[in-house]
Amino acid sequence: MPTYEYVCEKCGHRFEQIQPITEKALKTCPKAVCPRKAWGKGRVRRAISAGGGLLFKGSGFYITDYRSEGYKAAAKKEASASTGGDTKPAPAKTETATPAKSESKAAQPTGHPPK
């Protein structure tokens, strides 16, 4: 819920009030926040305020967190070009099939767990 700032036109008292957006603006100074001994019932108006700031706390709010895959690929390509392009891709890993042991159960295809 937003916090609205009000100013009493009778005494100049400024106060904040938390209200839903759908609720209408206050017309008179609420008795609970009125600084006068006897409730002044002054007319109030909403003041323009700075509002609440947006604070990011923690270790992970960076502009690069949500970049597109295309942007990341272009950045990686640019980084490898700036280092001389001497980076070689890792060799492909080859798999060797091992013969299945003959047991009482039927042999399962390599790479698949038994059911």
C-alpha positions, 0 to 999 in steps of 0.5 A, a space after each residue: 500500500 502506498 504512503 501518502 503525505 498530508 499537510 494540515 492547512 490549519 496548523 501546517 502539521 505534516 504527516 504520512 498516512 498508509 492508504 490503499 490506492 482505491 481509498 479517497 484522500 483524507 479531508 480533515 486531519 485525523 484525531 490520532 495524528 493531530 498535534 493540538 490538544 483539542 482536535 483542530 479538525 483542520 482541512 488537509 491536502 495531499 502533498 507532493 513527496 519524494 516517495 519511497 526509494 527502491 533499494 536493492 540489497 543482497 549479492 545479486 542484482 546486476 544488469 547482466 543477470 537477465 541478458 539474452 542468449 544472443 547478447 551473451 554469445 556476442 560478448 563471448 565472441 568479442 572477448 575471445 577476439 580481444 584476447 587474440 583468439 588463441 582459445 581452442 575448443 576442448 576435444 570431443 569426448 569419445 565413449 567406448 562401449 563395454 561388453 555386457 556381463 552375462 548374468 541371469 538377467 538380460 543384458 541392458 543396452 549401454 548407457 541405460 540403467 536397468 528397469 
